[in-house]
Amino acid sequence: MGVIERAREALRVFLAPTAETEKTASGGTQAWGTVFAAGFDSLIPFMGGAKLLQPYSQHPTIYAAVSAISQGISALPLEMFPDSDAKRESPIGDSIVKALLDVPGPDMDGPQLIEGTIGFMELYGEAFWFLDGLARRTGNGPQFPTSITLWDPKDVRAVVKAGRVAFWEFQTGADVLRVGADAVIQFKHFNPYDAIRGLAPMSAAMLPAQGGYKALAYQDAFFENSCILGGLVTAKEGAIIQPEAMIRLRDELEARHSGASRRGRLGVINAPVDYTEIGMSQKDMDFPTWLDASSAFILMVFKVPPSVAGLQKDANYSASVQQAKQFWFNHLPLAHYLERRIKQRLCKPFGIAETPYFKTESIKAMTEEQKAVSDIARNLWNMGVSFRDINERMELGFPADDTAADTRWVVSSMVNADLQATVDPAKATGSPAPAQPQNQPGDMPTQMEPDAGKGLSVGMNAQSREIARGMNWRTLISRVRDEEMAFERRVRDHFFSLKGEVLLKLRGRKEAKFTDINVEVLMFDEAKAEDDLKKRTTPLYKSALQKGAESVAAELGMTIDFNFLSPEVVKFLAEKMFEIADLIDGPLRDRLRASLQEGIDKGESIEKIADRVEEVFGVERSRARRIARTEVAEAFNGGRYATMKEAGVERLEWLSARDERVRDSHVEVDGEIVMLGDKFSNGLLYPTDKDGPAEEIVNCRCVFLAVA
C-alpha cells in the first residue's frame, strides 16, 4: 500500500457523519472528513504527472479571463444614491455604506474587495463577506459594520437546519469561526444542483483547462528534453561495445546537447557507432493547436472575447472595439447583481435608504456606443421625427412631459444650387431679406433675435425651447460631476487628517489641570494644512477649467487648445491658491479654537474635549459638499468664460437649473442675455463669478450659454 493509500485509509477512521453537515454541489451531505479526503489528492503535487492544481496561477488563459472580469468590474466607480433619486442625479457624498466599501478593512481597499469577490465567484461559484464590528458611525446613527472580511469559499461551510442556512463556519487552521447567517453576505452564481452553494464557471472550464495545461507541460518537456542530434546511436556492424560504454556515451550526449539552451552545439562521437537521424513528427508540434482549442473553450465558458483576454490573433481595431462592447454586455449583469445584493444585505437590514450604482458611464466601449446612438438620434431629428418619439425609441432618458415634445421640425435652410448659380446679383431687384443664421445639420431650430433682453426666440415656441435649454443644462452640469465628487472626498479626507492631528496632540498632553493648557498647542499646523489642501485640490481645479474650455469647443464646433498659461487661467489659479486656506480651513479654525477654549475654561476632561473636536469636525464634514459644488462650478464656468472670450463670443445667456431650489435672484435672471464683459442684472459677469458676493455664488448650479 502506497503513502497516499495509507493516508486515505487512516482518514476513514473519522469519516462518521455528524448531525451538522456540509452541503455539496450534488445536493447531498458529507462530514468534514469526507470533504477533506475528497480534496486530499490535489494536495500532492507529484501524483498523476502534470496536474492543474491551482488554475488561476497555473493556466494563463484562466488568469487572463478571470482577471479581465474581476479587474474590469472593480475599476468601475461605485456611487450611492438616495432611493428617491431614480435618475441618479445627486450621489450621496457622506454615505456610511460607501465609506465602508471604500475601506472595508486595514489590509484591503474597495476595488480589491470587489475584485476578490468577482474572482472567487468565477473560480468557486460564490464569495462571502463577513460583516464585523457593529458600531455607530455617528452619535445618533444606526448600528453598522465597521469592517468587511472577504472569506475564501474553500474554507466556508454552511450549517443547515430545517433546509435553511442557520450558521456559516469559516475555518482558519485549527480554528473555526461560527457566525449567524445575517452576519454574512453570500454572492453566488445560480446552481441547479444545489440551492445553497454556487456553481463555478471554473468547473465547466476545468476539462479544457486540464488539456491546455498538459499541452503547456508537453511543450515545456519538448524543449527541455529535445536533443540537437535527434537520432539513434547504434554499434557499427561487427563492432562490440559494452552496455556500460553505450550508456556513458548516451549520458555524455544528453549532458552536452539536451535542452533548448544547448541547441546547435557541435557533436563528436569517439566510438565505432552509427548515428541515425530521427526527425520530429507532426505530432510533436501539435501542442499549439491543443492550447488554442483549450483557450477557445475557456474563454467561451467565462464569456470573455479573445482580444479582451489579450489574444490579438486575427484581430483588427474594429473587431477589438466590438469585442470590448460584447465583454461589457456579457458582464454588466454581474455588476448589477452585486448592486442588488449590497442593497438587500448591506443597506436594507440596517435601515439605510440608499441604492448602490456602478458608474458604467466611465466605460469607454459603452461611451462609444452612446455616441453612435446620439448620432442616430441627431439624424432622426433632421428627418423630422419628434423629440418624444426619438426619446422613447432610443431610450435616451430625457424628460419629455409637455406637448412641445411632440412637435416635428424640418431643416429648411437648403436651396437649389443650380438655380442659385444662375442669379446675377447685379440684376437682382427688391430689398434683400434680413440675413438669418443658417441651421447646420443636427442643430436645434435657429435662435432668432431675443425679445427684451431675454433668450426666448421667435423661431422656436417657448415649450420647445425650454426642453432644449433643459438638455443643455443637464449636459453641462454632468461634465464635472466626477470632479465635484472627488473634490468633496478630498475635502473630507483633509478634515479627517486635521482631526487626527488635533486628537493626537490632545491625548498626548500630561498636564494635571487642563486649565493650564494654551489652546494654540492643540490646534493643527496651518501651514501644513494649507499645503495639503493645495496638493489635494489643484488637479481638480485644473480639470474643471479644462472641461469648461472643452464644453465651449463642443458647442461652437471648433478646436481649442486649452492653455493653462493663459493670463485668465493663471490669474484664476493664483487667486484660488491664495484664498483656499481661509475659504476651507478658516471657518473650521475659528470654530475649533472657540470650542477648545470653552472646554479648557470649564476644566473638562480629555475625553469631553475630544468629543468637542469630533462635533466640530462633524459639522465641517457637512460643508464638504457645498464647498465642492461651489469651487468646481467656479472653475468650470471660469474656464468657459475665458474660452468664450478668446473665441470671440459676443453675447451670453444665463441658464439656471429651473427647479424649486434655485434662489430668487437667479430665477429672475434665467434667460437673460448680456454682452460678454457686461454684468447680468444680479451683478455677476457669469454664474459663480468668483468676484461676486457669497450669497450669489455659494452652492450655485447655474451655467451660461453662448448666443449667436
C-alpha positions as a printed Julia matrix, in Angstrom:
708×3 Matrix{Float64}:
   0.0    0.0     0.0
   1.44   3.34   -1.03
   1.76   6.53    1.03
  -1.43   8.06   -0.35
  -3.45   4.87    0.14
  -2.22   4.61    3.74
  -3.19   8.22    4.4
  -6.64   7.77    2.91
  -7.15   4.58    4.94
  -6.26   6.46    8.1
  -8.76   9.19    7.23
 -11.62   6.72    7.15
 -11.32   6.42   10.92
 -13.04   9.79   11.39
 -15.41   9.79    8.43
 -18.52   9.1    10.51
 -21.36  11.54    9.65
 -22.24  14.2    12.19
 -25.5   15.99   12.97
 -24.28  19.13   11.25
 -23.4   18.52    7.64
 -21.6   20.16    4.76
 -23.64  20.94    1.65
 -22.13  19.52   -1.54
 -22.56  20.5    -5.18
 -24.79  17.48   -5.8
 -27.17  18.48   -3.06
 -26.07  15.71   -0.71
 -24.24  15.99    2.57
 -20.83  14.89    3.79
 -18.96  15.0     7.06
 -15.88  17.18    7.33
 -13.53  14.21    6.94
 -15.09  13.2     3.62
 -14.74  16.72    2.29
 -11.1   16.77    3.38
 -10.38  13.38    1.81
 -12.05  14.36   -1.45
  -9.52  17.15   -1.92
  -6.55  15.3    -0.47
  -5.18  14.15   -3.81
  -4.95  17.74   -5.05
  -2.53  18.5    -2.21
   0.04  16.02   -3.54
   1.85  17.66   -6.49
   3.69  14.53   -7.63
   0.56  12.49   -8.36
  -0.55  11.9   -11.94
   2.12  13.89  -13.75
   1.03  17.34  -14.99
  -1.91  18.33  -12.78
  -3.8   21.61  -12.77
  -3.95  22.2    -9.01
  -4.3   25.99   -8.94
  -5.91  27.02  -12.25
  -5.76  30.78  -11.62
  -2.0   30.75  -11.09
  -1.09  27.87  -13.42
  -3.14  28.49  -16.56
  -2.55  31.78  -18.42
  -5.93  31.8   -20.19
  -7.84  31.28  -16.94
  -5.85  34.05  -15.28
  -6.49  36.38  -18.23
 -10.23  35.63  -18.34
 -10.93  35.85  -14.6
  -8.75  38.93  -14.07
 -10.38  40.67  -17.05
 -13.8   40.22  -15.44
 -12.82  40.96  -11.84
 -10.49  43.88  -12.55
 -12.86  45.34  -15.15
 -15.84  45.49  -12.78
 -13.74  46.56   -9.77
 -12.42  49.53  -11.78
 -15.94  50.96  -12.14
 -16.52  53.81   -9.65
 -19.18  52.83   -7.1
 -21.6   55.54   -6.0
 -24.52  55.58   -3.56
 -27.77  57.38   -4.35
 -30.91  58.02   -2.27
 -33.67  55.53   -3.04
 -35.79  58.52   -4.08
 -33.25  59.58   -6.75
 -34.36  57.24   -9.55
 -32.49  59.3   -12.16
 -29.21  59.1   -10.21
 -28.57  62.85  -10.3
 -27.26  63.51   -6.77
 -24.84  60.93   -5.34
 -24.51  60.82   -1.56
 -21.14  62.19   -0.51
 -21.24  61.08    3.14
 -22.76  57.62    2.76
 -21.65  55.26    5.54
 -22.16  52.36    3.13
 -19.76  53.87    0.59
 -17.29  54.75    3.34
 -17.24  51.08    4.38
 -16.99  49.8     0.81
 -14.14  52.23    0.08
 -12.14  51.0     3.09
 -13.53  47.59    4.1
 -10.55  46.72    6.29
  -6.96  47.59    7.13
  -5.49  45.22    4.54
  -7.86  45.75    1.62
  -9.34  48.7    -0.27
 -12.68  48.9    -2.04
 -11.6   47.88   -5.57
  -9.69  44.91   -4.15
 -12.81  43.79   -2.28
 -14.85  43.84   -5.49
 -12.04  42.21   -7.5
 -11.71  39.41   -4.94
 -15.47  38.9    -4.8
 -15.78  38.54   -8.57
 -12.67  36.36   -8.73
 -14.0   33.93   -6.13
 -17.36  33.78   -7.9
 -15.73  32.87  -11.21
 -13.35  30.32   -9.69
 -15.55  28.81   -6.98
 -19.08  29.95   -7.88
 -19.51  32.06   -4.76
 -17.95  34.63   -2.45
 -18.57  35.58    1.17
 -18.42  38.9     3.03
 -18.23  38.69    6.81
 -19.7   41.86    8.36
 -17.83  42.57   11.57
 -17.61  45.19   14.3
 -21.12  46.63   14.56
 -20.91  50.18   15.89
 -22.46  53.62   15.48
 -20.58  55.69   12.91
 -22.25  58.85   14.21
 -23.76  59.72   17.57
 -27.37  59.14   16.56
 -26.75  56.91   13.55
 -27.69  53.26   13.16
 -25.56  50.3    14.19
 -23.46  49.42   11.16
 -20.47  47.16   10.39
 -17.04  48.72   10.72
 -15.25  46.16    8.54
 -15.79  43.57    5.82
 -13.67  40.43    5.59
 -13.59  38.5     2.31
 -13.69  34.78    3.05
 -12.14  32.11    0.85
 -15.07  29.86   -0.22
 -12.9   26.75    0.18
 -12.8   27.4     3.93
 -16.52  28.08    4.37
 -19.28  25.63    5.14
 -22.99  26.09    5.67
 -24.65  24.69    8.77
 -28.11  23.82    7.52
 -31.11  23.36    9.78
 -34.64  22.76    8.53
 -33.47  23.33    4.96
 -32.07  26.81    5.63
 -28.64  28.16    6.48
 -28.57  28.76   10.23
 -24.86  29.47   10.55
 -21.77  29.89    8.44
 -18.48  28.44    9.62
 -15.09  29.7     8.48
 -12.03  27.57    9.2
  -8.57  29.08    9.6
  -6.05  26.43   10.54
  -7.35  24.62   13.59
  -9.8   27.4    14.5
 -13.41  27.55   13.32
 -15.39  30.79   13.46
 -19.17  30.29   13.58
 -21.44  33.28   12.88
 -25.13  33.75   12.22
 -26.4   33.81    8.65
 -27.28  37.5     8.95
 -23.6   38.4     9.55
 -22.51  37.01    6.18
 -23.36  38.14    2.65
 -23.13  35.33    0.11
 -22.68  36.19   -3.57
 -23.18  33.22   -5.9
 -23.83  32.03   -9.42
 -27.04  30.07   -9.98
 -26.6   26.37   -9.28
 -29.33  23.98  -10.5
 -27.78  21.17   -8.42
 -27.58  22.96   -5.08
 -29.89  25.59   -3.64
 -27.28  26.84   -1.19
 -23.84  26.78   -2.8
 -22.97  28.47   -6.1
 -21.87  26.79   -9.32
 -18.41  27.85  -10.53
 -17.79  28.65  -14.2
 -14.36  27.17  -13.48
 -15.94  23.74  -13.08
 -17.24  23.88  -16.66
 -13.85  25.1   -17.88
 -11.85  22.52  -15.96
 -11.72  19.81  -18.63
 -10.42  22.05  -21.47
  -8.18  23.79  -18.93
  -6.62  20.48  -17.91
  -5.99  19.63  -21.57
  -4.46  23.04  -22.18
  -2.27  22.76  -19.12
  -0.99  19.38  -20.28
  -0.26  20.93  -23.67
   1.83  23.56  -21.91
   3.6   20.83  -19.9
   4.2   18.89  -23.12
   5.64  21.99  -24.75
   7.93  22.6   -21.8
   9.08  18.98  -21.83
   9.6   19.1   -25.6
  12.09  21.95  -25.34
  13.65  20.74  -22.12
  14.26  17.18  -23.32
  14.96  17.68  -27.02
  18.47  16.9   -28.31
  20.04  18.59  -31.35
  21.31  15.21  -32.58
  17.73  13.98  -32.67
  18.73  10.49  -33.65
  19.61   6.95  -32.69
  23.16   5.73  -31.84
  23.89   2.06  -32.66
  27.06  -0.08  -32.8
  28.59  -0.46  -36.24
  28.18  -3.82  -37.9
  30.62  -6.29  -36.38
  31.61  -3.91  -33.57
  31.13  -4.96  -29.99
  30.51  -2.2   -27.46
  29.86  -2.93  -23.84
  26.48  -1.71  -22.44
  28.26   0.44  -19.88
  30.1    2.26  -22.68
  26.86   2.87  -24.62
  25.17   4.23  -21.5
  28.15   6.5   -20.82
  28.04   7.74  -24.45
  24.33   8.44  -24.21
  24.74  10.35  -20.95
  27.57  12.44  -22.39
  25.47  13.35  -25.46
  22.45  14.29  -23.35
  24.54  16.31  -20.93
  26.07  18.34  -23.76
  23.13  18.64  -26.16
  19.82  18.16  -24.33
  17.7   21.27  -23.74
  16.77  24.37  -25.7
  19.73  26.39  -24.37
  22.22  23.82  -25.74
  20.81  23.66  -29.23
  23.41  23.98  -32.04
  26.46  22.64  -30.21
  28.97  20.6   -32.21
  28.81  16.87  -31.51
  31.79  14.45  -31.68
  31.41  10.67  -31.26
  34.64   8.8   -30.45
  33.31   5.25  -30.77
  32.56   2.67  -33.51
  28.89   3.6   -33.72
  26.39   4.63  -36.37
  24.12   7.64  -35.95
  20.64   7.56  -37.49
  18.81  10.9   -37.54
  15.24  10.8   -36.29
  13.3   13.89  -37.29
  10.36  15.36  -35.37
   6.92  14.16  -36.37
   3.92  16.44  -36.89
   2.53  15.05  -33.66
   5.42  16.62  -31.78
   4.26  20.05  -32.94
   0.54  19.63  -32.11
   0.7   21.33  -28.72
  -0.03  24.86  -30.11
  -3.22  23.51  -31.66
  -4.21  21.84  -28.39
  -3.52  25.05  -26.49
  -5.54  27.19  -28.93
  -8.5   24.84  -28.65
  -8.26  24.84  -24.86
  -8.11  28.65  -24.72
 -11.12  29.0   -27.01
 -13.24  26.75  -24.79
 -12.11  28.5   -21.6
 -12.89  31.98  -22.97
 -16.28  30.7   -24.14
 -17.11  29.47  -20.63
 -16.08  32.74  -18.99
 -17.73  34.81  -21.77
 -14.56  36.82  -22.43
 -13.82  37.73  -26.08
 -10.26  36.89  -27.19
  -8.97  40.43  -27.65
 -10.13  41.4   -24.14
  -8.1   38.49  -22.75
  -5.05  39.7   -24.69
  -5.24  37.24  -27.61
  -4.81  39.5   -30.62
  -4.58  36.79  -33.26
  -6.58  37.8   -36.38
  -7.87  40.9   -34.51
  -8.15  44.38  -36.01
  -9.33  47.65  -34.49
 -12.96  47.23  -35.48
 -13.11  43.67  -34.15
 -11.42  44.72  -30.9
 -13.95  47.5   -30.35
 -16.85  45.14  -30.95
 -15.35  42.54  -28.64
 -14.89  45.14  -25.89
 -18.57  46.07  -26.18
 -19.55  42.41  -26.13
 -17.47  41.86  -23.0
 -19.43  44.51  -21.13
 -22.78  43.31  -22.46
 -21.82  39.89  -21.05
 -20.65  41.05  -17.63
 -22.61  44.18  -16.7
 -25.38  41.89  -15.37
 -22.85  40.62  -12.82
 -22.13  44.2   -11.7
 -25.87  44.84  -11.37
 -26.2   41.63   -9.32
 -23.61  42.99   -6.88
 -25.57  46.24   -6.66
 -28.75  44.35   -5.74
 -27.04  42.16   -3.14
 -25.37  45.17   -1.49
 -28.72  46.94   -1.3
 -30.56  43.86    0.01
 -27.97  42.73    2.56
 -25.94  45.82    3.48
 -28.46  48.67    3.2
 -31.96  47.44    3.97
 -31.17  45.4     7.12
 -29.65  48.5     8.71
 -32.45  50.86    7.68
 -30.35  52.71    5.08
 -32.44  54.05    2.17
 -29.64  54.07   -0.39
 -29.0   52.34   -3.71
 -25.51  51.41   -4.99
 -24.6   52.05   -8.62
 -21.5   51.13  -10.59
 -20.81  54.1   -12.83
 -20.97  52.46  -16.25
 -20.63  55.85  -17.95
 -16.89  55.52  -17.36
 -16.65  52.52  -19.72
 -15.05  53.74  -22.94
 -16.56  50.98  -25.09
 -20.05  51.84  -23.85
 -19.41  55.57  -24.31
 -18.62  54.97  -27.99
 -21.88  53.05  -28.24
 -23.71  56.02  -26.7
 -22.07  58.32  -29.26
 -23.4   56.12  -32.05
 -26.88  56.28  -30.5
 -26.56  60.06  -30.25
 -25.63  60.3   -33.95
 -28.68  58.24  -34.91
 -30.89  60.45  -32.75
 -29.48  63.55  -34.47
 -30.2   62.11  -37.92
 -33.77  61.24  -36.91
 -34.23  64.83  -35.67
 -33.05  66.15  -39.04
 -35.58  63.89  -40.76
 -38.44  65.48  -38.83
 -39.05  62.87  -36.14
 -40.44  64.42  -32.94
 -38.33  64.68  -29.83
 -40.73  62.45  -27.88
 -40.51  59.66  -30.47
 -36.7   59.86  -30.55
 -36.52  59.9   -26.76
 -38.71  56.81  -26.44
 -37.33  54.79  -29.35
 -33.68  55.41  -28.49
 -34.28  55.21  -24.7
 -32.37  58.45  -24.14
 -33.95  59.12  -20.74
 -34.59  62.85  -21.22
 -37.73  64.4   -19.68
 -40.43  64.99  -22.31
 -43.52  65.79  -20.32
 -45.13  68.59  -22.33
 -46.85  68.78  -25.69
 -43.93  70.62  -27.3
 -42.03  67.33  -27.33
 -44.49  66.13  -30.0
 -43.6   68.99  -32.38
 -41.79  67.88  -35.53
 -39.1   70.12  -37.04
 -37.61  70.05  -40.51
 -34.3   71.66  -41.53
 -35.26  74.09  -44.29
 -32.12  76.08  -44.98
 -31.23  74.27  -48.22
 -31.51  75.94  -51.67
 -31.21  74.68  -55.26
 -27.53  75.2   -56.07
 -28.11  75.09  -59.88
 -30.78  77.8   -59.77
 -28.81  79.88  -57.3
 -25.82  79.88  -59.69
 -27.95  81.48  -62.48
 -28.93  84.52  -60.4
 -26.98  87.68  -61.27
 -26.58  89.63  -58.03
 -26.18  92.88  -60.03
 -29.62  92.42  -61.64
 -31.41  91.27  -58.55
 -34.3   93.58  -57.6
 -36.14  94.18  -54.4
 -34.91  94.63  -50.89
 -32.98  91.66  -49.61
 -34.43  89.81  -46.66
 -32.57  90.23  -43.38
 -29.82  87.66  -43.09
 -30.51  84.97  -40.55
 -28.13  82.41  -39.12
 -28.42  79.18  -41.07
 -29.08  75.85  -39.42
 -26.4   73.24  -39.67
 -27.27  69.55  -39.86
 -28.3   68.42  -36.38
 -28.73  71.92  -34.91
 -31.83  72.92  -32.96
 -34.06  75.39  -34.86
 -32.4   78.76  -35.46
 -32.3   81.05  -32.45
 -33.75  84.41  -33.55
 -33.28  87.87  -32.07
 -34.28  87.75  -28.38
 -37.13  89.81  -27.07
 -36.46  92.42  -24.39
 -33.11  91.01  -23.38
 -34.43  87.5   -22.82
 -33.35  84.38  -24.69
 -36.89  83.41  -25.74
 -36.66  83.02  -29.51
 -39.25  83.71  -32.19
 -38.13  80.72  -34.29
 -38.99  78.19  -31.55
 -42.02  78.18  -29.28
 -41.45  78.59  -25.54
 -42.08  74.97  -24.57
 -39.76  73.54  -27.21
 -37.01  75.93  -26.25
 -37.37  75.03  -22.58
 -36.8   71.38  -23.48
 -33.64  72.32  -25.38
 -32.43  74.53  -22.52
 -33.03  71.75  -20.02
 -30.98  69.35  -22.14
 -28.18  71.94  -22.36
 -28.15  72.43  -18.58
 -28.1   68.68  -17.86
 -25.28  68.11  -20.37
 -23.1   70.9   -18.99
 -23.62  70.17  -15.31
 -22.81  66.47  -15.82
 -19.39  67.24  -17.34
 -17.81  67.96  -13.96
 -19.74  65.55  -11.77
 -16.61  63.44  -11.28
 -14.57  66.48  -10.25
 -17.28  67.58   -7.81
 -17.42  64.2    -6.1
 -13.63  63.92   -5.99
 -13.36  67.44   -4.54
 -15.86  66.55   -1.81
 -13.96  63.36   -0.93
 -10.64  65.18   -0.78
 -12.01  67.93    1.45
 -13.46  65.29    3.78
 -10.15  63.43    3.81
  -8.39  66.71    4.58
 -10.71  67.36    7.53
 -10.18  63.8     8.74
  -6.39  64.21    8.76
  -6.69  67.51   10.65
  -8.97  65.89   13.23
  -6.45  63.1    13.75
  -3.68  65.67   14.24
  -5.68  67.58   16.88
  -6.78  64.44   18.76
  -3.2   63.13   18.79
  -1.99  66.38   20.35
  -4.86  66.39   22.84
  -4.36  62.83   24.09
  -0.62  63.34   24.37
  -0.93  66.07   27.0
   0.35  65.34   30.51
  -0.92  68.41   32.41
  -2.72  67.7    35.65
  -5.12  70.57   35.03
  -6.38  71.37   31.58
  -6.88  74.98   32.57
  -3.11  75.34   32.24
  -3.12  74.4    28.53
  -2.67  77.05   25.86
  -5.27  76.34   23.18
  -2.79  77.05   20.41
  -0.72  73.96   21.25
  -3.76  71.82   20.37
  -4.5   73.47   17.02
  -3.49  71.9    13.72
  -0.46  73.19   11.8
  -1.96  75.84    9.5
   0.94  75.98    7.04
   0.98  72.21    6.68
  -2.81  72.18    6.28
  -2.68  74.82    3.55
  -0.04  72.87    1.64
  -2.14  69.7     1.96
  -5.21  71.49    0.6
  -3.32  72.83   -2.4
  -1.95  69.4    -3.28
  -5.39  67.8    -2.99
  -7.4   70.39   -4.93
  -5.12  71.9    -7.61
  -5.51  68.95  -10.05
  -9.31  69.17   -9.72
  -9.36  72.92  -10.33
  -7.3   72.37  -13.48
  -9.5   69.52  -14.66
 -12.68  71.59  -14.19
 -11.13  74.56  -16.01
 -10.15  72.34  -18.94
 -13.57  70.7   -19.11
 -15.14  74.14  -19.19
 -12.98  75.0   -22.21
 -13.77  71.69  -23.91
 -17.5   72.22  -23.43
 -17.27  75.55  -25.28
 -15.29  73.93  -28.1
 -18.02  71.3   -28.46
 -20.77  73.95  -28.52
 -19.04  76.15  -31.09
 -17.88  73.23  -33.25
 -14.25  74.32  -33.18
 -10.91  73.05  -31.93
  -9.49  74.89  -28.95
  -6.11  74.15  -27.38
  -6.63  74.96  -23.72
  -3.62  76.77  -22.3
  -3.02  76.68  -18.55
  -0.54  79.54  -19.04
  -3.1   81.97  -20.45
  -3.45  85.13  -18.3
  -7.08  84.36  -17.35
  -6.26  80.82  -16.16
  -3.06  81.8   -14.35
  -4.95  84.58  -12.55
  -7.78  82.24  -11.56
  -5.48  79.54  -10.15
  -3.25  82.05   -8.35
  -6.24  83.64   -6.62
  -7.67  80.25   -5.67
  -4.39  79.08   -4.17
  -4.11  82.35   -2.24
  -7.57  82.16   -0.69
  -8.16  78.41   -0.35
  -6.89  78.05    3.21
  -9.11  80.87    4.54
 -12.03  79.62    2.45
 -11.99  75.99    3.62
  -9.96  75.9     6.85
 -10.79  79.41    8.1
 -14.29  78.69    9.48
 -13.06  75.36   10.87
 -10.1   77.0    12.58
 -12.27  79.64   14.27
 -14.95  77.2    15.47
 -12.38  74.68   16.7
 -10.37  77.3    18.61
 -13.52  78.67   20.3
 -14.81  75.21   21.26
 -11.44  74.08   22.63
 -11.06  77.27   24.64
 -14.51  76.82   26.13
 -13.72  73.25   27.18
 -10.4   74.31   28.71
 -12.04  77.16   30.62
 -14.6   74.73   32.07
 -11.88  72.29   33.13
 -13.32  69.44   31.07
 -11.62  66.06   30.79
  -9.63  64.95   27.76
 -12.49  62.75   26.58
 -15.04  65.57   26.81
 -12.78  67.91   24.88
 -12.22  65.11   22.35
 -16.0   64.94   21.94
 -15.94  68.66   21.18
 -13.33  68.03   18.46
 -15.5   65.29   16.96
 -18.52  67.59   16.98
 -16.72  70.48   15.29
 -15.28  68.28   12.56
 -18.67  66.6    12.11
 -20.14  69.99   11.23
 -17.25  70.73    8.88
 -17.69  67.44    7.03
 -21.23  68.53    6.19
 -19.74  71.63    4.49
 -17.67  69.49    2.13
 -20.41  69.04   -0.48
 -21.28  72.74   -0.56
 -17.6   73.65   -0.86
 -17.08  71.1    -3.66
 -20.08  72.23   -5.68
 -19.16  75.9    -5.4
 -15.45  75.53   -6.12
 -15.82  73.14   -9.06
 -18.58  75.27  -10.57
 -16.39  78.38  -10.26
 -13.56  76.63  -12.13
 -15.84  75.11  -14.8
 -17.67  78.35  -15.53
 -14.41  80.27  -15.28
 -12.92  78.02  -17.96
 -15.99  78.52  -20.15
 -15.85  82.3   -19.78
 -12.13  82.55  -20.59
 -12.55  80.3   -23.64
 -15.59  82.17  -24.96
 -13.7   85.44  -24.57
 -10.74  84.03  -26.51
 -13.05  82.59  -29.21
 -14.72  85.95  -29.82
 -18.17  85.13  -28.42
 -20.11  88.37  -28.07
 -23.2   87.52  -26.02
 -24.01  85.27  -23.07
 -27.28  83.79  -21.82
 -27.89  82.8   -18.18
 -29.24  79.27  -17.71
 -30.45  78.14  -14.29
 -31.42  74.66  -13.06
 -35.07  75.85  -13.14
 -36.27  73.89  -10.12
 -37.55  74.76   -6.65
 -34.02  75.03   -5.22
 -32.93  77.93   -7.47
 -32.55  81.17   -5.46
 -34.93  84.0    -6.33
 -32.3   86.27   -7.85
 -31.29  83.5   -10.28
 -34.9   82.72  -11.18
 -35.23  86.35  -12.25
 -32.03  86.34  -14.31
 -32.7   82.99  -16.04
 -32.74  83.51  -19.82
 -31.25  87.0   -19.6
 -28.74  87.88  -22.34
 -25.86  90.36  -21.98
 -22.79  91.3   -23.97
 -19.69  89.39  -22.87
 -17.89  91.63  -20.39
 -21.1   93.23  -19.13
 -22.69  92.12  -15.88
 -26.04  90.4   -15.57
 -28.74  92.18  -13.59
 -27.69  90.31  -10.41
 -24.21  91.86  -10.63
 -22.25  88.81  -11.89
 -20.22  88.51  -15.09
 -21.34  84.86  -15.31
 -22.76  82.21  -12.91
 -20.42  81.5    -9.94
 -18.29  84.53  -10.84
 -15.61  84.23   -8.16
 -15.61  88.01   -7.65
 -19.32  88.03   -6.8
 -20.86  88.08   -3.31
 -21.18  84.76   -1.44
 -24.98  84.85   -1.43
 -24.94  84.78   -5.24
 -22.38  82.04   -5.85
 -22.35  79.53   -2.95
 -23.97  76.23   -3.99
 -25.0   77.71   -7.35
 -25.82  75.21  -10.12
 -26.36  77.73  -12.92
 -24.42  77.79  -16.19
 -24.38  80.06  -19.23
 -24.54  79.66  -22.99
 -23.0   81.44  -25.97
 -25.6   83.3   -28.04
 -25.15  83.76  -31.8
